[in-house]
């Protein structure tokens, strides 16, 4: 009986110390942030910039750090598709048709983990959900710490991985390429 009580005490103490490793923090993605989707066609390139006024403000995230790995819970950036401006009504319409905005109005980016490679560089593990299809990516990130932290990176995504078909115009003479690039420079107040 004493052995069982001792084992339970050790397990409980271990569980308590592990639970204390998790920290909660309120974070806000600031309006000076940039998020751009860049695409190309057989005719010309295009870019769709996200208007940060569509962001939801402050959110609470939970994280824990062990060595150079930081694990997150609740670090979700939900983007209203209507917040993207591609420069003209026609391209905006094609962009929203591609994303099936009427049916799936949001793109979701969820940060699961960041492995710090140095104080200013990391590798983020991110789930991206587009049109209810989720894919996991590893994204190199440049980091500037401070009162306002900066996270900068670039990710190439094949839209066919999300069961999306690039639009074709003029009876198929203009075709959008399958691979798009997501560039981001997020300014985050902790």
N, C-alpha and C positions, 0 to 999 in steps of 0.2 A: 504494500500500500504506500509506503514511504517512497518507493521508487517511482510509482505512478504519479504521486503528488509532485515529486521533483521534476519529472519529465514535463508535466503540465505547466509547472512554474517556468521552466526554461523556455518552452514553446510560447507561452503567453508573453514572457518578457521579450523574447525575440520578435514576436508579432508587434508588440507595442513599440519597440525601438524602430522597427521597419516602417510602421505607420507614421512615425514622427519625421521620417525622411521626406515625406511629401509636404510640399508647400503650396499655398494658394496665393495667387496674385491677380490683381485686376490690371488688364492691359487695354490700351486703346490704339488702334491703327489711325494715325494722324492724316489730316487732309493733304499734306504735302507728299504723300506716298504716290507711287506710280505703279500701275499694272497694265501691261500692254500685250495683246495677242497679235502676233505678226504672221501673216500668211502670204502665199504667193500663188500666182496662176501662170498659165502659159503666156499671158499678155503683160501683167503688171503685178507688183507687190501691193499689199494693203496692210494697214494696221488699225486695230480697234483698241482705243484707250478707255480704261475704266474710270468713271467719275466717282471719286471717293466719297462724295456726299451720299452715295447709296449704301455705305457701310453702316452697321448697326451701333457703333459707338463702343462703349466699354464692355468687356466680357471678362469673366473670371476663368482662369485656367489653373490646373493643378499640375505640378511637375515634381520630379525627384531627380537628383543627380548622383550617379555612382561613377567615380573616376571621370572619364571624358565623355560619358554618355548621359544625356538628359532625356528623360521620358516624360511625355505630356499626356494629359487628359483634358479634353474640352478645348483644345487649341484649334478651333474651327473658324475658317474664314469663309463666310457664305456670301457669294456674289450674285446680286440680282442681274440677270442677263440684260435687262433694259438699261443698266448702267454703262454698257459698252457703246462707244460712239466710233464708227468706222469712217467718218468723214462725209458720207453722203447717204441720202435716204435709200437709194438702191442697194448700196453695199450693206447698210444696216439691215434692210429687209432680208437680203440673202444670208447674212450672218445669223439672224434670228431663225430663219428657216432651217439653216444647218444645225443649230443647237436645239431645234424643236422647242423654242421658248414658250409658245402657247401651252404646251403640254408639260414641259420641265423648265420652270422659270429661273432656276438657280444653278450655278456651278458651286461646288463645295470643295474647299481645300482643307484637309485635316492633317496637322503636323503630329506625327506619332513620336518621333525621336530625332534628336540631333546628336551626332557624334562630332565632338570638337577635335579637329585636326591640328589646330593651333589657336591662340587667343582670337585671331581674326578670320579663321576659316572653319567651316563645318560641312558635314554631309547630313542633309535632312532627309528623313524617310517620311513621305507625304502620300496620303490617299487623295486622289482626285476623282470626284464624282461629276459626270456630265451625262445628262439624259438617263439618270438612274443606273448608269454603268460606272463601277468603281474600279480604278487601277492604282497600283502602288508604284511609286517612283522614288528614286534616290536623286536628290538635287544638291549639287555643290552650292554653298552659300558663303558669301563674304559678310562678315559681321563687324560692326562698329558698336562697342558698348559705350554707355553713358546714360545720362538722365533720359535722353531720347536715343534708343537703340536703332540701328539701321541694319536691315537684312536685304542683301542684293543677290540676285541669282537669275539663271536662265535655264529653261527646260524645253526640250523638244518633245512634242506629243504627236502621235499618229492618230488622226481623228477616226480612222476606221476601227481602232481598238475600242471605241465607244459606240460602235455600230452606227456611226454617222456617215452619210454619203455627201461628199463635196458637191456643191451646186455646179451645174453645167449651164452655160448660157449660149445663145445663138446656135441652137441645135447641136450643142456639144463642141462648138469651135473654141469656146473659152471654158477652161477647166481649172478649178482650184486644186492645188496640190494637196496630197494627203497629210503632210507633216506641217504643223504649225509650231510656233515658238511662243512661249510664255515668258516675258521679261518682267521682273518685279524689283522694286526698290521700296520696301516697306519701312516706314518710320513709326516706331512703336514707343509709346509712353508707358512706363511701368508705374 
